[in-house]
């Protein structure tokens, strides 16, 4: 059996959950006994990112650039990955661009269904692309992988994917985070304790509520800072203007440079509290990474994070700044609680590995090919 994995998301320089998932899955498959049965494919690019070049799996590229390839897939469907390998049994897509698979079987990973739950939060053109992607998954995928039961339920109820075609495989966590030992300073220049949020440019990540929360905490904890890490500059002016209007800009850092995984471990590990008050999460990978570093975590209820974090984190309502502030204050004021949450979170994070995710994913490939 030969499997082709679409890795086009790795050429997007903002490291969102889909790109981290794709990279880590390919890394784990490259270390597995099935490495010689797996290939990676992508559009033509003039430059190859270093992390893509170091992946051990065979890699092949179409002659078309990304825009032309995606347009062909959307309008006419060819070219298929069989153009690159003529013996593919399974094609695995890990992003929103769904390739045609010919005689092979399509396995699709759907990371979340936020566009179906909150369509008003997306620009019209982006929403149309996401809806088309989900429609193709519903119509063409033999099996669908998702990282949580929340996404599985949404796929079934909102997209119409039959529950019998859905397989839940939780994400893993990079050993770099589990190995955090406190030996490196934070890559973000900040004096004293800080709250940390890590995310991407979606309203559901709820940065506005976190700013309200920090506003409430700032008078009680004069040495406390807020660090918002969002690579790509999208937070930029809007969030900085809001912080400035509240007189908080001198105590907050909006950090938008790319960080390496060791630098991310230092960012997580030096934080006093990690807060992710999202309205919706398909999994919540940053919260798991923070836990792996031993940092106390506050997460919002009614999201996928509660499937694996409810008993080892402080759980809050996502749009209640006073409640979030109270949860954070409880951790800041009680070192024993902070230590207990940090140790429990790290123990929980050890239960998640990319090797396990890769093993279960290979089993999905085998099931799809039967």
C-alpha positions as a printed Julia matrix, in Angstrom:
370×3 Matrix{Float64}:
   0.0    0.0     0.0
   1.28   3.46   -0.91
  -0.03   6.66    0.69
   0.35  10.22   -0.59
   0.01  13.07    1.93
  -0.71  16.63    0.86
   1.72  18.94    2.69
   0.83  22.25    1.03
  -0.06  23.72    4.43
   3.65  23.55    5.35
   4.37  26.3     2.84
   2.16  28.72    4.74
   4.55  30.48    7.07
   2.08  31.04    9.88
   2.33  27.89   12.03
  -1.34  27.17   12.68
  -2.72  23.9    13.99
  -3.05  22.32   10.55
   0.61  22.95    9.69
   1.87  21.72   13.07
  -0.3   18.61   12.7
   0.95  17.91    9.17
   4.6   18.38   10.08
   4.44  16.26   13.23
   2.45  13.49   11.51
   4.99  13.31    8.67
   7.84  13.31   11.18
   6.27  10.42   13.09
   5.46   8.44    9.93
   9.03   9.01    8.77
  10.25   7.29   11.94
   7.79   4.41   11.58
   8.09   1.04    9.87
   5.84   2.38    7.1
   8.13   5.23    6.05
   8.96   3.71    2.65
   5.23   3.43    1.86
   4.44   7.12    2.38
   5.12  10.07    0.08
   4.41  13.8     0.4
   3.2   16.07   -2.39
   2.73  19.8    -2.91
   2.51  22.53   -5.55
   5.55  23.99   -7.29
   7.45  26.48   -5.09
  10.61  28.46   -5.72
  11.82  27.95   -2.16
  11.68  24.96    0.15
  11.25  25.68    3.88
  13.97  24.13    6.03
  11.49  22.1     8.07
  10.02  20.6     4.89
  13.47  19.74    3.53
  14.37  17.82    6.69
  11.35  15.51    6.6
  12.45  11.94    5.92
   9.55  10.93    3.65
   9.81  10.96   -0.13
   8.59  14.25   -1.56
   7.28  15.13   -5.05
   5.89  18.34   -6.51
   3.39  19.22   -9.22
   4.56  21.54  -12.0
   1.73  23.96  -11.22
   2.07  26.7    -8.62
  -0.29  26.83   -5.68
  -2.92  29.17   -7.14
  -3.09  27.3   -10.45
  -3.17  23.91   -8.72
  -5.89  24.9    -6.27
  -7.93  26.47   -9.07
  -7.64  23.26  -11.12
  -8.69  21.15   -8.14
 -11.64  23.43   -7.48
 -12.91  23.81  -11.04
 -11.97  20.68  -12.96
 -10.45  18.43  -10.27
  -7.33  17.13  -12.15
  -4.37  16.8   -11.82
  -4.54  14.06   -9.23
  -1.63  12.83   -7.1
  -1.53   9.73   -9.36
   0.29  12.02  -11.76
   3.18  11.81   -9.29
   2.76   8.18   -8.18
   0.82   5.68  -10.26
   0.4    3.16   -7.43
  -1.33   5.25   -4.76
  -3.9    3.44   -2.64
  -4.71   6.33   -0.3
  -4.49  10.12   -0.6
  -4.5   12.03    2.71
  -5.35  15.72    2.68
  -4.51  17.65    5.84
  -5.74  21.1     4.8
  -8.67  22.77    3.06
  -7.57  22.08   -0.53
  -9.07  18.72   -1.52
  -7.25  16.98   -4.39
  -8.95  14.54   -6.76
  -7.86  11.0    -5.97
  -8.78   8.98   -9.05
  -8.87   5.3    -8.16
  -7.3    5.89   -4.74
  -9.26   6.38   -1.51
  -9.46   9.82    0.09
  -8.73  10.3     3.78
  -9.32  13.87    4.97
  -8.37  15.47    8.26
 -10.84  18.12    9.36
  -9.38  20.18   12.21
 -12.54  22.11   13.05
 -15.9   23.1    11.62
 -15.83  26.71   12.8
 -16.94  27.97    9.38
 -20.15  25.95    9.68
 -20.83  26.97   13.27
 -19.9   30.65   12.91
 -20.27  31.58    9.21
 -20.77  35.25   10.1
 -17.16  35.43   11.31
 -15.66  34.76    7.87
 -15.29  36.97    4.78
 -17.6   35.84    1.97
 -14.83  34.58   -0.32
 -13.11  32.6     2.44
 -16.42  31.15    3.61
 -17.2   29.96    0.09
 -13.85  28.15   -0.13
 -14.28  26.51    3.25
 -17.82  25.41    2.45
 -16.67  23.89   -0.85
 -13.91  22.05    0.98
 -16.32  20.58    3.52
 -18.74  19.63    0.72
 -15.97  17.73   -1.1
 -15.03  15.97    2.13
 -18.65  14.98    2.65
 -18.97  13.72   -0.93
 -15.6   12.12   -1.62
 -13.79  11.08    1.58
 -13.76   7.39    2.37
 -12.84   8.21    5.97
 -12.46  11.47    7.88
 -10.05  12.05   10.75
 -10.8   14.69   13.34
  -9.0   15.51   16.59
 -11.96  15.53   18.98
 -15.5   14.35   19.57
 -16.67  17.97   19.26
 -15.48  18.11   15.66
 -16.85  14.62   14.97
 -20.29  15.71   16.15
 -20.16  18.91   14.11
 -19.08  17.01   11.0
 -22.05  14.74   11.37
 -24.69  17.3    12.34
 -23.59  20.41   10.42
 -21.82  18.97    7.38
 -23.67  15.69    6.93
 -20.69  13.34    7.11
 -21.97   9.92    8.17
 -20.75   9.08   11.68
 -19.57   5.7    10.45
 -16.94   7.42    8.28
 -15.46   9.53   11.11
 -12.45   8.51   13.2
 -11.31  10.55   16.22
  -7.53  10.71   16.64
  -6.27  13.27   19.19
  -3.17  15.27   18.4
   0.18  14.56   20.01
   2.59  16.94   21.69
   6.19  17.63   20.71
   8.77  16.15   23.1
  10.48  19.56   23.12
   7.66  20.83   25.34
   7.69  17.81   27.63
  11.44  18.27   27.98
  11.18  21.9    29.09
  13.43  22.31   32.14
  13.31  26.04   32.81
  16.85  26.63   31.59
  16.02  29.21   28.89
  14.58  32.7    29.29
  11.46  33.74   27.45
  12.15  34.87   23.87
   9.8   37.8    24.48
  11.31  40.63   26.5
   9.06  41.06   29.52
   9.86  41.78   33.16
   8.09  39.83   35.87
   5.14  37.44   35.64
   3.01  37.32   32.52
  -0.2   35.86   31.19
   0.2   34.18   27.81
  -2.16  33.68   24.88
  -1.13  31.98   21.62
  -3.41  31.91   18.6
  -4.31  32.75   15.03
  -6.45  35.38   13.34
  -9.96  34.2    14.07
 -12.61  35.87   16.19
 -13.4   32.61   17.92
  -9.99  32.83   19.63
 -11.54  35.62   21.74
  -8.61  37.99   22.2
 -11.03  40.84   22.96
 -12.3   39.06   26.07
  -8.75  38.4    27.23
  -7.98  42.12   27.0
 -11.05  42.79   29.17
  -9.76  40.19   31.61
  -6.3   41.74   31.77
  -7.87  45.17   32.29
  -9.59  43.8    35.41
  -6.4   42.18   36.68
  -4.01  45.02   35.95
  -4.94  47.16   38.95
  -4.68  44.27   41.39
  -1.41  42.89   39.98
   0.75  45.89   39.04
   3.71  43.71   38.02
   1.68  41.41   35.76
   2.11  41.63   31.97
   0.15  40.2    29.06
   1.88  38.49   26.12
  -0.11  37.83   22.93
   1.81  35.67   20.45
   0.28  35.57   16.97
   2.78  35.21   14.1
   2.03  37.18   10.97
   1.26  40.7    12.28
  -2.49  40.28   12.0
  -3.1   41.37   15.6
  -1.03  44.5    14.97
  -2.83  47.83   14.92
  -6.29  46.74   16.02
  -5.21  45.1    19.26
  -2.45  47.61   19.96
  -4.93  50.45   19.56
  -7.3   48.81   22.03
  -4.52  48.25   24.56
  -3.39  51.86   24.15
  -6.93  53.18   24.63
  -7.08  51.39   27.98
  -3.63  52.53   29.06
  -2.32  48.96   28.96
   0.1   49.1    26.05
   3.11  49.54   28.31
   2.23  46.31   30.1
   1.33  44.19   27.1
   3.42  42.68   24.31
   1.92  41.83   20.94
   4.53  39.46   19.54
   4.19  38.53   15.87
   7.59  37.11   14.89
   7.94  33.43   14.09
   9.48  31.36   16.89
  11.22  28.0    16.77
   9.81  25.12   18.78
  12.5   25.5    21.52
  11.65  29.21   21.7
   7.96  28.37   21.97
   8.76  26.01   24.86
  10.54  28.87   26.63
   7.6   31.2    25.95
   5.13  28.7    27.42
   7.39  27.56   30.25
   8.14  31.02   31.62
   4.5   32.13   31.68
   2.71  32.33   35.01
  -0.6   31.3    33.45
  -1.6   30.3    29.93
  -5.11  31.43   28.98
  -7.08  30.25   25.95
 -10.65  31.57   26.31
 -11.79  30.54   22.82
 -15.44  30.36   21.91
 -14.68  27.29   19.81
 -11.7   24.94   19.45
 -11.37  21.77   17.42
  -8.66  20.58   19.78
  -6.68  23.41   21.41
  -3.08  22.44   20.68
  -1.48  25.53   22.34
  -3.15  24.63   25.64
  -1.7   21.1    25.46
   1.75  22.48   24.61
   1.58  24.86   27.59
   0.55  21.97   29.85
   3.48  19.92   28.59
   5.77  22.72   29.79
   4.23  22.56   33.27
   2.39  25.9    33.01
  -1.02  26.26   34.7
  -3.74  26.56   32.07
  -7.12  28.28   31.93
  -9.44  27.1    29.13
 -13.0   27.85   28.12
 -15.79  25.38   28.67
 -17.94  23.79   25.96
 -14.94  23.39   23.64
 -12.95  20.34   22.62
 -10.34  21.24   25.24
 -12.68  20.01   27.95
 -12.46  16.5    26.49
  -8.89  16.17   27.73
  -8.26  19.12   30.07
 -11.35  19.62   32.23
  -9.85  18.02   35.36
  -6.32  19.43   35.01
  -7.09  23.05   34.11
  -9.26  25.89   35.29
 -12.39  25.9    33.11
 -14.23  29.18   32.51
 -17.01  30.7    30.44
 -15.38  32.16   27.3
 -17.2   35.51   27.3
 -17.09  36.28   31.03
 -14.02  38.45   31.77
 -14.78  38.57   35.51
 -14.87  34.77   35.71
 -11.66  34.4    33.73
  -9.98  37.04   35.91
 -11.09  35.17   39.03
  -9.64  31.89   37.72
  -6.33  33.56   36.84
  -6.19  35.33   40.22
  -6.76  32.05   42.0
  -3.66  30.62   40.34
  -1.54  33.73   40.9
  -2.51  33.91   44.58
  -2.02  30.23   45.37
   1.42  28.84   44.51
   0.35  25.37   45.62
  -2.57  25.43   43.19
  -0.3   26.65   40.43
   2.15  23.83   41.15
  -0.64  21.25   41.32
  -2.15  22.35   38.02
   1.26  22.49   36.37
   2.18  18.97   37.47
  -1.24  17.52   36.6
  -1.21  19.19   33.19
   2.25  17.9    32.4
   1.24  14.39   33.43
  -1.82  14.6    31.16
   0.26  15.89   28.24
   2.52  12.84   28.46
  -0.47  10.74   27.4
  -0.47  12.39   23.96
   2.19  11.43   21.42
   2.6   11.9    17.7
   3.81   8.31   17.44
   0.43   7.14   18.75
  -1.38   9.51   16.38
   0.68   8.21   13.44
  -0.01   4.58   14.36
  -3.75   5.21   14.52
  -3.63   7.21   11.29
  -1.9    4.33    9.49
  -4.71   2.07   10.69
  -7.18   4.51    9.09
  -5.22   4.29    5.81
  -5.44   0.51    5.92
  -9.16   0.64    6.68
  -9.8    3.1     3.82
  -7.88   0.96    1.34
  -9.83  -2.22    2.1
